Amino acid sequence: MPNIGIIKQSVQLSLENIKSNKMRTLLTTLGIIIGVTAVISLITIVNGAISTVMSEFSALGAGILTVSITGTPLKSGLTENDLESLEELDNVAGISPTISATGMAARNQNLLDAVSIQGKSEVYYEHNDLVTVGRPISRADVEDESYVCVIDQDIADNLFAGENPVGKTLTLNGMTYTVIGLEGENSDLMASMSGFGTSSDGTVTIPYTTARKVTGQKNISSLEIYIENTDYTEQLSDEVEGVLYQAFNQNEDSYFVFAMDSLLDTMNEMMSMLTYMLAGIASIALLVGGIGIMNMMLVSVSERKQEIGLRKAMGATPGRIQLQFLLESVVLSLIGGIIGVILGFLISAAAAALMDTDFVFSPSAVALGVGFSTAVGIIFGWAPARKASRLSPIDALRSE
């Protein structure tokens, strides 16, 4: 095994030869640069996009079981006793029933005829920080069936333009409600993720007990169950289905339980497969770059036959000759790999800024880029190095 001094000397000789052929070195490493740049930029851009999408979905639905009830002819929805049975399950952090309807909202001379009305409990706001002005619906509001509401920005713009809506009143389906809070821009997205559409006129949220009274809906057909420990989401989902199975007389078609966590896991697996596929496609450029390095090293061996013959005549072993040319190939690949890594991250940072996604620095991507380039140098440099080591000193010195 060669010692450190021999390796160091071989690297110096390789660098000197590379410097003496700058243009050929640039053209040779161009394939490696393009390949590594493509791999790094694709992996980083895709990981950033995945991180952004997953964080959005996670913020909106992770740790939540969404229950939708289709019911049976004998039972259309869940009763308060059913809700209590669900809330008593282990690992349940809270239950938020939802009653959804549409109606008309009015204030002074302004009328909105397609407003989404949502009945929610205080639990919903305890787990979703949506209210930016005023306060959310409280437990007392739910228990007292209060005529209070939280409105979104669309309602505020349409009915309270230029005013602070908190403390003022509006009419909803002929009933007067006091506005207690204003939701931020994410409220419509939260509602859609919960399974309830929002109208173009906006959304008004009232206590679900009040909504049940004014709409005449006695039973609950939709609810969200908040999970304490997401490590046991699947177990809790099975327990919830067990309660519903008994509540609807063993009719499995009368309810549907959906866990956002399972969707996130599936999405993560799909995104990972996409990342590997894109990286594999981009790696084809590394193969082209490796062929270029092999071609350049074969030319180098042909041009340097006399040097090889002279070194062998002075006692250089075939192993040392082979090591020198192999290291030269590896150094070429590493130069291209390092440049490719830098360019890849620069392109990724620019793309993340343009796409408004996260920029995720991945040490594994760096290791992949450098490792690939090193492997290419070894694999495609082996044959030329082997050829150089097997040259006969006499034949090499006689060549012109």
C-alpha atoms as a printed R data frame, in Angstrom:
    type eleno elety resid chain resno       x      y       z
1   ATOM     1    CA   MET     A     1   0.000  0.000   0.000
2   ATOM     2    CA   PRO     A     2   1.531  3.377  -0.999
3   ATOM     3    CA   ASN     A     3   2.526  5.703   1.805
4   ATOM     4    CA   ILE     A     4   1.272  9.257   2.334
5   ATOM     5    CA   GLY     A     5   4.348 10.811   0.723
6   ATOM     6    CA   ILE     A     6   3.855  8.889  -2.518
7   ATOM     7    CA   ILE     A     7   0.161  9.825  -2.635
8   ATOM     8    CA   LYS     A     8   0.983 13.479  -1.979
9   ATOM     9    CA   GLN     A     9   3.607 13.525  -4.720
10  ATOM    10    CA   SER     A    10   1.207 11.814  -7.154
11  ATOM    11    CA   VAL     A    11  -1.490 14.417  -6.415
12  ATOM    12    CA   GLN     A    12   1.028 17.239  -7.038
13  ATOM    13    CA   LEU     A    13   2.038 15.714 -10.371
14  ATOM    14    CA   SER     A    14  -1.636 15.332 -11.285
15  ATOM    15    CA   LEU     A    15  -2.367 18.979 -10.469
16  ATOM    16    CA   GLU     A    16   0.632 20.151 -12.500
17  ATOM    17    CA   ASN     A    17  -0.537 18.172 -15.517
18  ATOM    18    CA   ILE     A    18  -4.102 19.499 -15.114
19  ATOM    19    CA   LYS     A    19  -2.838 23.101 -14.923
20  ATOM    20    CA   SER     A    20  -0.755 22.654 -18.048
21  ATOM    21    CA   ASN     A    21  -3.899 21.718 -20.044
22  ATOM    22    CA   LYS     A    22  -6.462 24.214 -18.724
23  ATOM    23    CA   MET     A    23  -8.804 24.242 -21.720
24  ATOM    24    CA   ARG     A    24  -8.840 20.468 -22.072
25  ATOM    25    CA   THR     A    25  -9.412 20.152 -18.310
26  ATOM    26    CA   LEU     A    26 -12.380 22.546 -18.489
27  ATOM    27    CA   LEU     A    27 -13.974 20.696 -21.390
28  ATOM    28    CA   THR     A    28 -13.332 17.325 -19.736
29  ATOM    29    CA   THR     A    29 -14.849 18.318 -16.387
30  ATOM    30    CA   LEU     A    30 -17.809 20.097 -18.001
31  ATOM    31    CA   GLY     A    31 -19.845 16.893 -18.101
32  ATOM    32    CA   ILE     A    32 -19.176 16.274 -14.395
33  ATOM    33    CA   ILE     A    33 -20.036 19.891 -13.541
34  ATOM    34    CA   ILE     A    34 -23.335 19.707 -15.429
35  ATOM    35    CA   GLY     A    35 -24.214 16.335 -13.922
36  ATOM    36    CA   VAL     A    36 -23.483 17.268 -10.309
37  ATOM    37    CA   THR     A    37 -25.162 20.673 -10.741
38  ATOM    38    CA   ALA     A    38 -28.285 18.963 -12.061
39  ATOM    39    CA   VAL     A    39 -28.346 16.400  -9.251
40  ATOM    40    CA   ILE     A    40 -27.764 18.947  -6.471
41  ATOM    41    CA   SER     A    41 -30.190 21.555  -7.815
42  ATOM    42    CA   LEU     A    42 -32.969 19.052  -8.513
43  ATOM    43    CA   ILE     A    43 -32.682 17.381  -5.108
44  ATOM    44    CA   THR     A    44 -32.500 20.707  -3.267
45  ATOM    45    CA   ILE     A    45 -35.337 22.357  -5.205
46  ATOM    46    CA   VAL     A    46 -37.608 19.335  -4.836
47  ATOM    47    CA   ASN     A    47 -36.780 18.982  -1.128
48  ATOM    48    CA   GLY     A    48 -37.532 22.674  -0.619
49  ATOM    49    CA   ALA     A    49 -40.863 22.374  -2.409
50  ATOM    50    CA   ILE     A    50 -41.684 19.230  -0.429
51  ATOM    51    CA   SER     A    51 -40.778 20.977   2.833
52  ATOM    52    CA   THR     A    52 -43.027 23.926   1.999
53  ATOM    53    CA   VAL     A    53 -45.982 21.786   0.943
54  ATOM    54    CA   MET     A    54 -45.633 19.366   3.853
55  ATOM    55    CA   SER     A    55 -45.340 22.150   6.413
56  ATOM    56    CA   GLU     A    56 -48.510 23.765   5.043
57  ATOM    57    CA   PHE     A    57 -50.428 20.495   5.181
58  ATOM    58    CA   SER     A    58 -48.976 19.621   8.556
59  ATOM    59    CA   ALA     A    59 -50.001 22.978  10.018
60  ATOM    60    CA   LEU     A    60 -53.511 22.549   8.664
61  ATOM    61    CA   GLY     A    61 -54.260 18.947   9.425
62  ATOM    62    CA   ALA     A    62 -51.586 16.994  11.270
63  ATOM    63    CA   GLY     A    63 -52.818 15.489  14.502
64  ATOM    64    CA   ILE     A    64 -56.462 15.592  13.444
65  ATOM    65    CA   LEU     A    65 -58.998 12.889  12.685
66  ATOM    66    CA   THR     A    66 -61.789 14.169  10.460
67  ATOM    67    CA   VAL     A    67 -65.064 12.294  10.854
68  ATOM    68    CA   SER     A    68 -67.826 12.551   8.266
69  ATOM    69    CA   ILE     A    69 -71.216 10.957   8.901
70  ATOM    70    CA   THR     A    70 -73.489  9.821   6.076
71  ATOM    71    CA   GLY     A    71 -75.881  8.168   8.508
72  ATOM    72    CA   THR     A    72 -78.633  5.613   8.105
73  ATOM    73    CA   PRO     A    73 -82.409  5.890   7.658
74  ATOM    74    CA   LEU     A    74 -82.757  5.417  11.418
75  ATOM    75    CA   LYS     A    75 -79.936  7.720  12.517
76  ATOM    76    CA   SER     A    76 -78.718 10.699  10.494
77  ATOM    77    CA   GLY     A    77 -75.844 11.846  12.715
78  ATOM    78    CA   LEU     A    78 -74.127 11.812  16.082
79  ATOM    79    CA   THR     A    79 -75.827 12.748  19.332
80  ATOM    80    CA   GLU     A    80 -74.275 14.453  22.351
81  ATOM    81    CA   ASN     A    81 -73.901 11.028  23.978
82  ATOM    82    CA   ASP     A    82 -71.953  9.798  20.975
83  ATOM    83    CA   LEU     A    83 -69.672 12.845  21.197
84  ATOM    84    CA   GLU     A    84 -69.071 12.139  24.890
85  ATOM    85    CA   SER     A    85 -68.154  8.528  24.079
86  ATOM    86    CA   LEU     A    86 -65.611  9.721  21.541
87  ATOM    87    CA   GLU     A    87 -64.183 12.327  23.899
88  ATOM    88    CA   GLU     A    88 -63.640  9.692  26.588
89  ATOM    89    CA   LEU     A    89 -61.255  7.733  24.363
90  ATOM    90    CA   ASP     A    90 -57.575  7.757  25.308
91  ATOM    91    CA   ASN     A    91 -55.326 10.107  23.340
92  ATOM    92    CA   VAL     A    92 -58.175 12.510  22.471
93  ATOM    93    CA   ALA     A    93 -57.176 16.130  23.087
94  ATOM    94    CA   GLY     A    94 -60.550 17.540  22.133
95  ATOM    95    CA   ILE     A    95 -63.524 17.246  19.802
96  ATOM    96    CA   SER     A    96 -64.845 20.014  17.582
97  ATOM    97    CA   PRO     A    97 -68.270 19.358  16.028
98  ATOM    98    CA   THR     A    98 -69.136 21.264  12.886
99  ATOM    99    CA   ILE     A    99 -72.481 22.303  11.475
100 ATOM   100    CA   SER     A   100 -72.357 23.808   8.014
101 ATOM   101    CA   ALA     A   101 -74.958 25.866   6.189
102 ATOM   102    CA   THR     A   102 -75.344 28.836   3.865
103 ATOM   103    CA   GLY     A   103 -77.373 31.985   4.353
104 ATOM   104    CA   MET     A   104 -77.700 35.730   3.971
105 ATOM   105    CA   ALA     A   105 -75.771 38.314   5.953
106 ATOM   106    CA   ALA     A   106 -76.700 41.971   6.104
107 ATOM   107    CA   ARG     A   107 -75.636 45.196   7.751
108 ATOM   108    CA   ASN     A   108 -77.151 48.603   7.063
109 ATOM   109    CA   GLN     A   109 -77.743 48.653   3.298
110 ATOM   110    CA   ASN     A   110 -75.233 45.930   2.472
111 ATOM   111    CA   LEU     A   111 -76.507 42.419   1.734
112 ATOM   112    CA   LEU     A   112 -74.587 39.204   1.061
113 ATOM   113    CA   ASP     A   113 -76.771 36.336  -0.126
114 ATOM   114    CA   ALA     A   114 -74.209 33.505  -0.324
115 ATOM   115    CA   VAL     A   115 -72.436 33.413   3.026
116 ATOM   116    CA   SER     A   116 -70.976 30.215   4.440
117 ATOM   117    CA   ILE     A   117 -72.145 29.609   8.021
118 ATOM   118    CA   GLN     A   118 -70.066 27.314  10.196
119 ATOM   119    CA   GLY     A   119 -70.970 26.143  13.656
120 ATOM   120    CA   LYS     A   120 -67.848 25.441  15.707
121 ATOM   121    CA   SER     A   121 -66.913 24.863  19.329
122 ATOM   122    CA   GLU     A   122 -64.253 26.524  21.453
123 ATOM   123    CA   VAL     A   123 -62.033 23.456  20.889
124 ATOM   124    CA   TYR     A   124 -61.612 24.398  17.232
125 ATOM   125    CA   TYR     A   125 -60.074 27.741  18.143
126 ATOM   126    CA   GLU     A   126 -57.982 26.249  20.937
127 ATOM   127    CA   HIS     A   127 -56.173 24.179  18.307
128 ATOM   128    CA   ASN     A   128 -56.212 26.706  15.452
129 ATOM   129    CA   ASP     A   129 -54.802 30.177  16.043
130 ATOM   130    CA   LEU     A   130 -56.924 31.992  13.481
131 ATOM   131    CA   VAL     A   131 -58.384 35.029  15.259
132 ATOM   132    CA   THR     A   132 -56.254 38.116  14.668
133 ATOM   133    CA   VAL     A   133 -58.595 40.755  16.128
134 ATOM   134    CA   GLY     A   134 -60.949 40.281  19.090
135 ATOM   135    CA   ARG     A   135 -61.466 36.848  20.630
136 ATOM   136    CA   PRO     A   136 -62.542 33.383  19.482
137 ATOM   137    CA   ILE     A   137 -65.669 31.509  20.448
138 ATOM   138    CA   SER     A   138 -65.519 30.449  24.107
139 ATOM   139    CA   ARG     A   139 -66.990 27.547  26.056
140 ATOM   140    CA   ALA     A   140 -69.500 29.908  27.640
141 ATOM   141    CA   ASP     A   141 -70.673 30.956  24.153
142 ATOM   142    CA   VAL     A   142 -71.279 27.296  23.302
143 ATOM   143    CA   GLU     A   143 -73.052 26.450  26.536
144 ATOM   144    CA   ASP     A   144 -75.259 29.563  26.446
145 ATOM   145    CA   GLU     A   145 -76.052 29.184  22.725
146 ATOM   146    CA   SER     A   146 -74.952 32.799  22.342
147 ATOM   147    CA   TYR     A   147 -75.638 34.868  19.244
148 ATOM   148    CA   VAL     A   148 -72.029 35.805  18.668
149 ATOM   149    CA   CYS     A   149 -69.865 35.244  15.630
150 ATOM   150    CA   VAL     A   150 -66.343 35.321  14.263
151 ATOM   151    CA   ILE     A   151 -66.089 36.632  10.700
152 ATOM   152    CA   ASP     A   152 -63.413 36.297   8.035
153 ATOM   153    CA   GLN     A   153 -61.738 39.085   6.080
154 ATOM   154    CA   ASP     A   154 -64.205 38.856   3.180
155 ATOM   155    CA   ILE     A   155 -67.162 39.569   5.451
156 ATOM   156    CA   ALA     A   156 -65.221 42.390   7.091
157 ATOM   157    CA   ASP     A   157 -64.421 43.971   3.732
158 ATOM   158    CA   ASN     A   158 -67.989 43.650   2.448
159 ATOM   159    CA   LEU     A   159 -69.932 44.695   5.543
160 ATOM   160    CA   PHE     A   160 -67.453 46.644   7.699
161 ATOM   161    CA   ALA     A   161 -65.282 48.428   5.155
162 ATOM   162    CA   GLY     A   162 -62.872 50.763   6.916
163 ATOM   163    CA   GLU     A   163 -64.186 49.802  10.381
164 ATOM   164    CA   ASN     A   164 -63.146 47.553  13.215
165 ATOM   165    CA   PRO     A   165 -65.941 44.953  13.168
166 ATOM   166    CA   VAL     A   166 -65.404 43.703  16.728
167 ATOM   167    CA   GLY     A   167 -68.266 44.720  18.973
168 ATOM   168    CA   LYS     A   168 -70.579 45.601  16.096
169 ATOM   169    CA   THR     A   169 -73.550 43.562  14.905
170 ATOM   170    CA   LEU     A   170 -74.742 41.953  11.691
171 ATOM   171    CA   THR     A   171 -77.886 40.110  10.684
172 ATOM   172    CA   LEU     A   172 -77.533 36.464   9.690
173 ATOM   173    CA   ASN     A   173 -80.644 34.785   8.307
174 ATOM   174    CA   GLY     A   174 -82.774 37.329  10.122
175 ATOM   175    CA   MET     A   175 -81.034 36.936  13.518
176 ATOM   176    CA   THR     A   176 -78.743 39.565  15.018
177 ATOM   177    CA   TYR     A   177 -75.229 38.472  15.985
178 ATOM   178    CA   THR     A   178 -72.468 40.377  17.727
179 ATOM   179    CA   VAL     A   179 -69.056 40.141  16.081
180 ATOM   180    CA   ILE     A   180 -66.484 39.043  18.650
181 ATOM   181    CA   GLY     A   181 -63.521 38.252  16.425
182 ATOM   182    CA   LEU     A   182 -61.916 38.543  13.011
183 ATOM   183    CA   GLU     A   183 -60.085 35.630  11.419
184 ATOM   184    CA   GLY     A   184 -56.904 35.973   9.373
185 ATOM   185    CA   GLU     A   185 -56.159 34.986   5.781
186 ATOM   186    CA   ASN     A   186 -55.752 31.253   6.564
187 ATOM   187    CA   SER     A   187 -59.350 30.813   7.726
188 ATOM   188    CA   ASP     A   188 -60.736 29.861   4.293
189 ATOM   189    CA   LEU     A   189 -57.930 27.352   3.787
190 ATOM   190    CA   MET     A   190 -58.581 25.849   7.219
191 ATOM   191    CA   ALA     A   191 -62.257 25.483   6.404
192 ATOM   192    CA   SER     A   192 -61.537 23.780   3.093
193 ATOM   193    CA   MET     A   193 -59.054 21.397   4.744
194 ATOM   194    CA   SER     A   194 -61.753 20.531   7.287
195 ATOM   195    CA   GLY     A   195 -64.006 19.476   4.433
196 ATOM   196    CA   PHE     A   196 -66.316 22.448   4.277
197 ATOM   197    CA   GLY     A   197 -66.401 24.770   1.314
198 ATOM   198    CA   THR     A   198 -66.490 28.515   1.649
199 ATOM   199    CA   SER     A   199 -68.473 30.904  -0.487
200 ATOM   200    CA   SER     A   200 -67.144 33.870  -2.375
201 ATOM   201    CA   ASP     A   201 -69.030 36.199  -0.005
202 ATOM   202    CA   GLY     A   202 -67.130 34.961   3.043
203 ATOM   203    CA   THR     A   203 -67.559 32.843   6.154
204 ATOM   204    CA   VAL     A   204 -69.288 33.489   9.477
205 ATOM   205    CA   THR     A   205 -68.512 31.134  12.369
206 ATOM   206    CA   ILE     A   206 -70.963 30.815  15.254
207 ATOM   207    CA   PRO     A   207 -71.191 28.449  18.260
208 ATOM   208    CA   TYR     A   208 -72.235 25.020  17.004
209 ATOM   209    CA   THR     A   209 -75.027 24.842  19.583
210 ATOM   210    CA   THR     A   210 -76.452 28.083  18.198
211 ATOM   211    CA   ALA     A   211 -76.068 26.770  14.649
212 ATOM   212    CA   ARG     A   212 -77.864 23.579  15.578
213 ATOM   213    CA   LYS     A   213 -80.751 25.586  17.016
214 ATOM   214    CA   VAL     A   214 -81.178 28.063  14.157
215 ATOM   215    CA   THR     A   215 -80.710 25.495  11.353
216 ATOM   216    CA   GLY     A   216 -82.797 22.770  12.948
217 ATOM   217    CA   GLN     A   217 -79.995 20.218  12.636
218 ATOM   218    CA   LYS     A   218 -80.305 18.089  15.753
219 ATOM   219    CA   ASN     A   219 -77.434 15.709  15.051
220 ATOM   220    CA   ILE     A   220 -73.785 16.223  14.138
221 ATOM   221    CA   SER     A   221 -72.638 15.005  10.736
222 ATOM   222    CA   SER     A   222 -69.072 16.321  10.817
223 ATOM   223    CA   LEU     A   223 -66.450 16.708  13.502
224 ATOM   224    CA   GLU     A   224 -62.716 16.927  14.089
225 ATOM   225    CA   ILE     A   225 -60.926 14.915  16.750
226 ATOM   226    CA   TYR     A   226 -57.635 16.403  17.952
227 ATOM   227    CA   ILE     A   227 -54.945 13.904  18.895
228 ATOM   228    CA   GLU     A   228 -52.651 14.224  21.900
229 ATOM   229    CA   ASN     A   229 -49.898 11.908  20.667
230 ATOM   230    CA   THR     A   230 -49.653 11.485  16.889
231 ATOM   231    CA   ASP     A   231 -47.550  8.338  17.339
232 ATOM   232    CA   TYR     A   232 -50.808  6.525  18.084
233 ATOM   233    CA   THR     A   233 -52.963  8.071  15.369
234 ATOM   234    CA   GLU     A   234 -53.734  4.744  13.715
235 ATOM   235    CA   GLN     A   235 -54.723  3.164  17.029
236 ATOM   236    CA   LEU     A   236 -57.042  6.073  17.874
237 ATOM   237    CA   SER     A   237 -58.557  5.929  14.393
238 ATOM   238    CA   ASP     A   238 -59.437  2.262  14.972
239 ATOM   239    CA   GLU     A   239 -60.993  3.086  18.352
240 ATOM   240    CA   VAL     A   240 -63.045  5.922  16.858
241 ATOM   241    CA   GLU     A   241 -64.307  3.598  14.140
242 ATOM   242    CA   GLY     A   242 -65.231  1.112  16.864
243 ATOM   243    CA   VAL     A   243 -67.413  3.697  18.640
244 ATOM   244    CA   LEU     A   244 -69.047  4.721  15.371
245 ATOM   245    CA   TYR     A   245 -69.567  1.086  14.411
246 ATOM   246    CA   GLN     A   246 -71.628  0.566  17.553
247 ATOM   247    CA   ALA     A   247 -73.394  3.930  17.263
248 ATOM   248    CA   PHE     A   248 -74.700  3.095  13.788
249 ATOM   249    CA   ASN     A   249 -75.706 -0.496  14.516
250 ATOM   250    CA   GLN     A   250 -72.634 -2.054  12.890
251 ATOM   251    CA   ASN     A   251 -73.137 -0.255   9.583
252 ATOM   252    CA   GLU     A   252 -69.655  0.569   8.271
253 ATOM   253    CA   ASP     A   253 -71.017  2.589   5.351
254 ATOM   254    CA   SER     A   254 -72.572  5.237   7.583
255 ATOM   255    CA   TYR     A   255 -69.339  7.016   8.527
256 ATOM   256    CA   PHE     A   256 -65.847  7.872   7.263
257 ATOM   257    CA   VAL     A   257 -62.732  8.577   9.354
258 ATOM   258    CA   PHE     A   258 -59.822 10.360   7.706
259 ATOM   259    CA   ALA     A   259 -56.380 11.019   9.219
260 ATOM   260    CA   MET     A   260 -54.266 13.746   7.651
261 ATOM   261    CA   ASP     A   261 -51.157 12.061   9.065
262 ATOM   262    CA   SER     A   262 -51.638  9.063   6.791
263 ATOM   263    CA   LEU     A   263 -51.957 11.362   3.792
264 ATOM   264    CA   LEU     A   264 -48.781 13.169   4.839
265 ATOM   265    CA   ASP     A   265 -46.916  9.851   5.066
266 ATOM   266    CA   THR     A   266 -48.143  8.824   1.623
267 ATOM   267    CA   MET     A   267 -47.232 12.204   0.134
268 ATOM   268    CA   ASN     A   268 -43.782 12.027   1.720
269 ATOM   269    CA   GLU     A   269 -43.149  8.587   0.214
270 ATOM   270    CA   MET     A   270 -44.299  9.751  -3.222
271 ATOM   271    CA   MET     A   271 -42.167 12.891  -3.060
272 ATOM   272    CA   SER     A   272 -39.127 10.843  -2.033
273 ATOM   273    CA   MET     A   273 -39.630  8.524  -4.994
274 ATOM   274    CA   LEU     A   274 -39.929 11.550  -7.273
275 ATOM   275    CA   THR     A   275 -36.701 12.994  -5.866
276 ATOM   276    CA   TYR     A   276 -34.781  9.762  -6.457
277 ATOM   277    CA   MET     A   277 -36.196  9.445  -9.964
278 ATOM   278    CA   LEU     A   278 -35.163 12.999 -10.889
279 ATOM   279    CA   ALA     A   279 -31.719 12.472  -9.376
280 ATOM   280    CA   GLY     A   280 -31.351  9.264 -11.379
281 ATOM   281    CA   ILE     A   281 -32.241 11.044 -14.612
282 ATOM   282    CA   ALA     A   282 -29.809 13.864 -13.847
283 ATOM   283    CA   SER     A   283 -27.085 11.313 -13.086
284 ATOM   284    CA   ILE     A   284 -27.020 10.355 -16.763
285 ATOM   285    CA   ALA     A   285 -24.994 13.539 -17.302
286 ATOM   286    CA   LEU     A   286 -22.424 12.141 -14.853
287 ATOM   287    CA   LEU     A   287 -22.105  9.051 -17.027
288 ATOM   288    CA   VAL     A   288 -21.417 11.268 -20.039
289 ATOM   289    CA   GLY     A   289 -18.875 13.215 -17.993
290 ATOM   290    CA   GLY     A   290 -17.195  9.965 -16.940
291 ATOM   291    CA   ILE     A   291 -16.802  8.915 -20.556
292 ATOM   292    CA   GLY     A   292 -15.206 12.287 -21.252
293 ATOM   293    CA   ILE     A   293 -12.723 11.778 -18.437
294 ATOM   294    CA   MET     A   294 -11.845  8.311 -19.711
295 ATOM   295    CA   ASN     A   295 -11.261  9.688 -23.185
296 ATOM   296    CA   MET     A   296  -9.082 12.514 -21.849
297 ATOM   297    CA   MET     A   297  -7.022 10.131 -19.694
298 ATOM   298    CA   LEU     A   298  -6.452  7.747 -22.619
299 ATOM   299    CA   VAL     A   299  -5.212 10.672 -24.687
300 ATOM   300    CA   SER     A   300  -3.016 11.736 -21.777
301 ATOM   301    CA   VAL     A   301  -1.488  8.264 -21.540
302 ATOM   302    CA   SER     A   302  -0.713  8.294 -25.267
303 ATOM   303    CA   GLU     A   303   0.867 11.747 -25.063
304 ATOM   304    CA   ARG     A   304   2.967 10.913 -22.007
305 ATOM   305    CA   LYS     A   305   4.414  7.565 -23.056
306 ATOM   306    CA   GLN     A   306   7.977  8.833 -22.903
307 ATOM   307    CA   GLU     A   307   7.395 10.258 -19.413
308 ATOM   308    CA   ILE     A   308   5.973  6.927 -18.314
309 ATOM   309    CA   GLY     A   309   8.908  5.030 -19.868
310 ATOM   310    CA   LEU     A   310  11.454  7.349 -18.224
311 ATOM   311    CA   ARG     A   311   9.848  6.989 -14.795
312 ATOM   312    CA   LYS     A   312   9.747  3.210 -15.131
313 ATOM   313    CA   ALA     A   313  13.388  3.163 -16.221
314 ATOM   314    CA   MET     A   314  14.234  5.134 -13.061
315 ATOM   315    CA   GLY     A   315  12.510  2.554 -10.875
316 ATOM   316    CA   ALA     A   316   8.868  3.625 -10.691
317 ATOM   317    CA   THR     A   317   6.695  0.576 -10.110
318 ATOM   318    CA   PRO     A   318   3.592 -0.164 -12.217
319 ATOM   319    CA   GLY     A   319   1.494  0.382  -9.078
320 ATOM   320    CA   ARG     A   320   2.856  3.896  -8.618
321 ATOM   321    CA   ILE     A   321   2.282  4.763 -12.288
322 ATOM   322    CA   GLN     A   322  -1.260  3.439 -12.017
323 ATOM   323    CA   LEU     A   323  -1.843  5.419  -8.803
324 ATOM   324    CA   GLN     A   324  -0.691  8.661 -10.415
325 ATOM   325    CA   PHE     A   325  -3.048  8.398 -13.375
326 ATOM   326    CA   LEU     A   326  -5.918  7.167 -11.211
327 ATOM   327    CA   LEU     A   327  -5.457 10.100  -8.819
328 ATOM   328    CA   GLU     A   328  -5.344 12.469 -11.775
329 ATOM   329    CA   SER     A   329  -8.713 11.129 -12.912
330 ATOM   330    CA   VAL     A   330 -10.161 11.443  -9.395
331 ATOM   331    CA   VAL     A   331  -8.836 14.996  -9.005
332 ATOM   332    CA   LEU     A   332 -10.434 15.959 -12.321
333 ATOM   333    CA   SER     A   333 -13.760 14.513 -11.184
334 ATOM   334    CA   LEU     A   334 -13.535 16.164  -7.762
335 ATOM   335    CA   ILE     A   335 -12.859 19.574  -9.310
336 ATOM   336    CA   GLY     A   336 -15.957 19.145 -11.452
337 ATOM   337    CA   GLY     A   337 -17.917 17.811  -8.478
338 ATOM   338    CA   ILE     A   338 -17.037 20.714  -6.180
339 ATOM   339    CA   ILE     A   339 -17.865 23.289  -8.855
340 ATOM   340    CA   GLY     A   340 -21.110 21.419  -9.547
341 ATOM   341    CA   VAL     A   341 -22.084 21.418  -5.852
342 ATOM   342    CA   ILE     A   342 -21.527 25.174  -5.585
343 ATOM   343    CA   LEU     A   343 -23.441 25.912  -8.787
344 ATOM   344    CA   GLY     A   344 -26.208 23.517  -7.748
345 ATOM   345    CA   PHE     A   345 -26.827 25.295  -4.455
346 ATOM   346    CA   LEU     A   346 -26.645 28.732  -6.096
347 ATOM   347    CA   ILE     A   347 -29.257 27.680  -8.655
348 ATOM   348    CA   SER     A   348 -31.379 26.115  -5.891
349 ATOM   349    CA   ALA     A   349 -31.265 29.269  -3.772
350 ATOM   350    CA   ALA     A   350 -32.314 31.386  -6.746
351 ATOM   351    CA   ALA     A   351 -35.115 28.967  -7.627
352 ATOM   352    CA   ALA     A   352 -36.351 28.896  -4.021
353 ATOM   353    CA   ALA     A   353 -36.497 32.692  -3.966
354 ATOM   354    CA   LEU     A   354 -38.393 32.801  -7.272
355 ATOM   355    CA   MET     A   355 -40.809 30.016  -6.307
356 ATOM   356    CA   ASP     A   356 -41.234 31.276  -2.727
357 ATOM   357    CA   THR     A   357 -40.373 27.887  -1.267
358 ATOM   358    CA   ASP     A   358 -37.984 26.776   1.454
359 ATOM   359    CA   PHE     A   359 -34.289 26.465   0.688
360 ATOM   360    CA   VAL     A   360 -33.208 23.215   2.302
361 ATOM   361    CA   PHE     A   361 -29.459 22.695   2.609
362 ATOM   362    CA   SER     A   362 -28.909 18.968   2.417
363 ATOM   363    CA   PRO     A   363 -25.550 17.545   3.575
364 ATOM   364    CA   SER     A   364 -26.615 14.263   1.977
365 ATOM   365    CA   ALA     A   365 -26.902 16.039  -1.393
366 ATOM   366    CA   VAL     A   366 -23.335 17.332  -0.983
367 ATOM   367    CA   ALA     A   367 -22.123 13.849  -0.067
368 ATOM   368    CA   LEU     A   368 -24.024 12.447  -3.050
369 ATOM   369    CA   GLY     A   369 -22.519 14.967  -5.483
370 ATOM   370    CA   VAL     A   370 -18.951 14.579  -4.229
371 ATOM   371    CA   GLY     A   371 -19.331 10.809  -3.859
372 ATOM   372    CA   PHE     A   372 -20.695 10.450  -7.379
373 ATOM   373    CA   SER     A   373 -17.910 12.515  -8.882
374 ATOM   374    CA   THR     A   374 -15.260 10.552  -6.969
375 ATOM   375    CA   ALA     A   375 -16.792  7.262  -8.040
376 ATOM   376    CA   VAL     A   376 -16.873  8.430 -11.660
377 ATOM   377    CA   GLY     A   377 -13.184  9.368 -11.446
378 ATOM   378    CA   ILE     A   378 -12.242  5.954 -10.072
379 ATOM   379    CA   ILE     A   379 -14.422  3.905 -12.402
380 ATOM   380    CA   PHE     A   380 -13.607  5.735 -15.623
381 ATOM   381    CA   GLY     A   381  -9.985  6.418 -14.700
382 ATOM   382    CA   TRP     A   382  -9.145  2.816 -13.899
383 ATOM   383    CA   ALA     A   383  -8.744  1.578 -17.474
384 ATOM   384    CA   PRO     A   384  -6.417  4.404 -18.619
385 ATOM   385    CA   ALA     A   385  -4.383  4.094 -15.404
386 ATOM   386    CA   ARG     A   386  -4.118  0.342 -15.903
387 ATOM   387    CA   LYS     A   387  -2.988  0.877 -19.493
388 ATOM   388    CA   ALA     A   388  -0.296  3.322 -18.351
389 ATOM   389    CA   SER     A   389   1.012  0.915 -15.710
390 ATOM   390    CA   ARG     A   390   1.376 -1.923 -18.245
391 ATOM   391    CA   LEU     A   391   3.414  0.027 -20.792
392 ATOM   392    CA   SER     A   392   6.821 -1.471 -21.486
393 ATOM   393    CA   PRO     A   393   9.592  1.037 -20.555
394 ATOM   394    CA   ILE     A   394  11.539  0.285 -23.779
395 ATOM   395    CA   ASP     A   395   8.476  0.659 -26.024
396 ATOM   396    CA   ALA     A   396   7.450  3.826 -24.202
397 ATOM   397    CA   LEU     A   397  10.901  5.455 -24.578
398 ATOM   398    CA   ARG     A   398  11.042  4.583 -28.288
399 ATOM   399    CA   SER     A   399   7.623  6.195 -28.997
400 ATOM   400    CA   GLU     A   400   7.602  9.603 -30.534
